[in-house]
């Protein structure tokens, strides 16, 4: 096994199995500052979140990452803008398999989430998708195509169901001590 792969696996195991479950925001943030490609200022990652290759996960400033989210950076990057709220148990995937491949070949792509997007509870973002600035992905939605800025999508597969105001003026600022 390649030494880089082994080191990455150990770092992921340490965070996902131990540090990410500790009720200490300070300890988790310190580790993530070292482990992730970028952990923006004021971004909070709650307990139970998992990272598959944190070196390809870029989190912007003032994001709220709720409990038990999954970030798949195994081969392609996950890039999250600023002031993004990601609800509990959301999954952001960058790698899967080609169902038409006779040898079960990998298929994937980078995922980008724009500033002030809101990803709701248990949403699934599939490989190669871009979520536009200010967009909303409804609870339980499965997003397999790009979402235009300020568009609200819901369902499986996700479809446009509305438009969000463009006059967004908030900064995400949720920093609970223990979670």
N, C-alpha and C positions, 0 to 999 in steps of 0.2 A: 504494500500500500504506500502511496506517495506520502511523504512527511507533511506536506501542506494539507492534504485531505485528512490525515490523522489528527493534526492540530486543530483544524476546523471542526471536526467531529467532536473532539474533546471539549472545545469551547462551547459548542452548541449543547452538548450533554450537560455540562456544568450549569449553564444558564437555564435550559429548559427543565432539567430535573431537580435543581436545587435553588439557585439564586432567584429565579423568576417566581418561585413559590413563597419566598420570604416576605413577611409583612413589613418591609422596610423600603420605602420609596428611594431613600438616599443610597442604599446599598445597590439596588437594582439599577438606578441611574448611573452610578459610578461604573458598574460592570458594562452597561450598554454603551457608555462613552468610549470604552476601550473596544468593545466587540462589534458594534455596528459601524457601517461605513460613515454614517452621520446620525447623531442625535441632537436635534436642534434645541436651542435655548427654550426653557419653559415647557418642553414636551414631557408628558407624563405617561408612563407605560405601567398599567395596573398588573396585579398578580396573575399568573397563569398564562401569560402570552408566550408564544413559542416562535422561535426564529430558526429557519432552515438556511444556514449560511448567512449570518448577520453581516458579513463583509459586503453584501450586495443589497443591503437595506438602508435607504436614505430617508430619514424622517426630518421634516422641516421644523420650524419654530412653533411653539405653543400648540402642539397637537395633543389631543386627548385620545389615548389608545386604551379602550376599556378591556376588562378582564377576558382571558381565554381567546384572544385573537391569534391567528396564524399568519405569519409572513414567510412566504416561500421564496428565498433568494438562492436556490440551489444552483441555477445556471444563469438566470437572467435577473436584472435588477428590479427592485421595487422602489419607486420614487414617490414620496408623499410630500406635498407642498406645505404651506403654513396654515395654521388655524383650522386644521382638519379634525373632525370628530369621527372616530371609528367605533361603532357600537360593539357590545359584547359578542364574542364568539364569531366575529366576522373572519372570513378566510380570503387571503389575497394570494392567488396561485400564479406561478410563472412557468410551471412545467407540468406536462402531462404526456399522454401517448397519442399517436396518430391511430385512430380506430381502423383506418384502411391499410395500415402497414402490415405486411405479412410477417415482419420480424418484431412487431410491437415497438417501433422506433419512437424515440422521444420527439415531442413537439411542444414548443413553448414560445414565450416572448416576454419582453419587459412590460411591467404594469406601471402606469403613471397616474397619480391622483392629484388634481389641481387644488389650488388654494381654496379654503373655505368650503370644500366639499364635505358632505355628511353621508357617511356609510352607516346604515342602520343595523340593528340586531340581526345576527346570523346571515348577513348578506355574503354572497360568494362572488368574487371578482376572478374571472378566468384569465389565462395567459394572453398577453398581447393587447390588453385593453387599456384605453386611456379614459379616465373619468375627468370631465372638464371642470373648470373653475366654478365653484358654487353649486355644482350638481348635487342631487340627492338620490341615493340608492336605497329604496325601501327595504323594510325588514324582510328577510328571507329571499330577496331577489337573487337571481342568478344572472350575472352580467357577462355576456359572451361577445358583445360588440361595444365599440366606443360610445360614450355618453357625451352629448354636446354640453357646453357650459350652461349652467342654470336650468338644466332639464331635470325633472323628477321622473325616475323610472321605478317600476315595481313589477313583480311577477317572475315567472320562470317559463320561458326566458324573459328577461327584463324588457319592458316596453315603456315608451314615454307615456306618462299619465298626467303630466302638468308641467308648469314652468314656475321657477322660483324667482323672486324679486332679485334684481341686480344691485339693489341698494343695500348690500350687506356691509355692516360697519362694526361687527364684533371681532374681538380677539378671544380665542379659547384660553381660558385661565382656570383650569380645574386641577388643583394640586392637593388632593387629600394626603394626609400624612402616612397612613398605613396601607391603603389599597394600592 
